[in-house]
């Protein structure tokens, strides 16, 4: 349950432009190297000290800075988003479990899986980068030097359709085609959403800058950032959510542990 609690606290989902995917994906794919820096391959984790990440020590992460800003949703969607946030906060204050995909044993999908609450492994092969997060054994694939598909051709999935290209040690990625319940901070999105990533890779650090666009729900692009730190001594473990005992009470909509 500790892992699920940590995962639920980190969850995120997603992005788009008006009629075709954003930035580099609008043009023909840029031809460039099919392999990034060799040090990108390997295992990464949250840059905070591991002892701080261990709740069994009684110390939970406390990140500096103000809380994140509300997503730039259009008025009606923002009102619904705030109402849902208030309801979840009230449930947590009562010791109840908010109804979220994670609590129902569903993986966060993209972009939530890119937050390094659990270890992340990167594998590079010609023309493809494969990223796996230990939680739920989630895997996404980034196809290199390809043109992004049209919104209408992107079948909605947990991780979307990602294409990218390298410019030096920076990987630019565009993703479309996410299921509507796969969300960044519970932000609703349309089938015209697109997420761009600027992934800057250094030997001991990865910085990922996200920009989500969606002409249907957002008033402007929505941006945020995560960082990874290199983990040299870790082998990925299997994580399958098969023993979740949380049930939803149909009468109240509350979640509870089953017998």
N, C-alpha and C positions, 0 to 999 in steps of 0.2 A: 504493500500500500504506500510505502514511502516513495517508491519510484513513481507510482501513478500520481501521487500528490505533487511531486516535483515537476512531472511532465505536464500536468494540468495547469500548473502555475506559469508554464513557459509558452503555452500554446498561442499560435498565431494563425492567418490565410488571406490577400491576393491581388490582381491587376488588369488594365486595358486602355486602348484608344478608341477612336470613333468607328473605323471600318476595317482596319488592318492592324496587326501587331506593331508595337512601338519601336523606335530607334533603329538599331542596326538591322532588325528583322524586316523592316519595310523595304529595304533594298535587297539586291542580290547578296547572298552570303559572301562575306569577305574571305578571300583565300589567304590562309595564313598557316602557321605551324599547327600540326595535329597533336603535339605534345607540349604541355607546359613545363615549367621548371621541375626538375626531378624531385626536389624536396616537397612538392605538392602531394605526391603519393605518400600515403602513410596514415597515421591515426592522429586525430585532433580532439581537443576538448575545450571546456570553458576556461578562459584565462585566469579565473580566480583560483587561489590555492585550494587544493583538493580537500584539505581539512575543513575549510569553510563550507564546502559543498556537502559535508556529511552531517545530516540532521541528527544522527545518533549521538553526536558530540554536543548537541544542544545549541549549535551555532548555525543559523540559517543565513543565506546570502543577503547582504544589505548593500545595494548598489548606490553609488553616489549620484547626486543630481536630482532634478525634479521628476515627478512622475511623467510618463509619456503623454503627449497631447492627444486630445480626442481626434479620431479620424475625421478628415474633412468631408463628411457626408452631406448630402443635400438635406434640407430641413426635416422632411417627413421621416427619412431613414435615420437621421441623427436622433430624433425624438424616440424612435423605437429602440435604437441602440442604447441610449441612456436608460430607458426603462428596463431593458434586459440587464444592464449592468447593476442597477439599483436592486433588482430582484435577486441577482446572484449574491450581491454583498449582504443583503438581509438574510439569505439562507445560510451563508457562511457564518454570520454572527450568531445564528441559532444552533450552529453545529450540524447543519444539514448539508447535503451534497448537491451542488448545482447540477442541473442536467446539461452535460456537455458531451461531445463525441468521445473525449478521452475517458470520462467516467463510464461510458458505455463500451469501453474496450475497443474503440476505433482509433486508428493511427491519426496523428495530426495532419499528415500530408505535407504539401509544400505551401507556404514557406516555413511552416512551423518546425519541420524536421531539421531545418538549417540552424536552429538555435542549439548550441552545444551543451544542453543540460546533461545529455548522455554522450558518450564517445561517438565520434564520426570518423569514418574511414573513406579515403579517397583512392581510387584506382584509375590509372590512366592507360588507355590503349589507343592505337591509331584511330582517329576520327570519333572518339567517344571518351567522356569522363563519367565514371560511375561513382556516386556518393551514397553511402549507406550509414544511417544512424542506428545505433544499437537498439534503441527503444522500438519495439514492434518489428525489428529487422527491416526498417523502411529503406527503400532504394529508389533513387532517381537517376536518370540517364540524360546527359547533356550531349547532343550531337553537334560535332564541330563542323564549321564551314559549310553549313546547309542553310537554305532559305527557309524562314519560318512559314508554317502552313497558315492558311486563311482561318479566321475565327470559325466560320461555318464548317470547316473540315476537322476541327479539333474536338474529338470525342472527349467529354469531361471525364477526368480521372483524378486520383488522389494527388498525383505529382505533376500533372500537366505535360505538355509537349515543350521541351527545352532545346533551344539551339544556341550555339555560342561561337566565339572566335577569340584567339589570343592576340593581344598587342603588347609585346614584351612580357612582363610578368603579371599583366592584368588580363583577366578573363571576363569578357562581356557576354552576358547570357540574357535571353528573352524567353519567357514562359507564358503560354496561353493554354486554355482548355482545362480548367479546374472545376470539380464538382461544386455545386452551389453551397454546400455545407462545410467545405474546406475553406476556412477563413482566417485571416490575420486579425487577432484581437476581436474576433466575432464580427468583423466588418463585412456586411453583405456585399455581393458583387454580381455583375451580370456576365453573360457569355462574351461580352466585349472587353472584359478585363484583361490586362496584361501586366506582367511584373518583369522589370529589368533589374539585373544584378551587375554590379561592378565588383568583381572579386580580385582584390589585390593580394598577391601571394609573396610572402617573405619566408626565409628559412625557418623562423620560429613563430610566425604570426600570419594569420589570414584575416583580412578585413573585408566584410561584405556589406555593400551599400545597396539597399533595395529601393526601388521606386515603383509604386503601384498606381496605375491609371485606369479609370473606368468612367466613360462619359455618361453612363446611366445613373450611377450612385454617387460619384465623387464630384466635388466642386473644383478640385485641383489635384495634382499628383500627391500621393501619400508616401513619405520617405521614412526609413529607419535604418539602423545599422546593427550588425552583430560582429563579434570578433571570436576567433579561435586561437588557441595556443597549441603548439606541437606537443604530442605525447609520444615519447620514444619507446616506452616499455610496455605497451598495452596490446593485447590480442582481443579482438571483438568476441563478445559472447552472444549466444542466442537469446533473444527476448521474444517470447510468444505470449500474448495476453489470453491465456486459456483458463485461468482460475478466478476470474472476476466474479464476485458474488453480489454485485449491486443490481437491485431490481427497481423498476419504476412503479410506484403505487398508482394505479390508473385513476383512483378517486381523487388524490391530492396532487399528483404530478411530482411528488417528492421521491427521492431515491433513498433506498435503505439497503442494508446488508441482509441478504437472504440467509436462511438457516443452512 
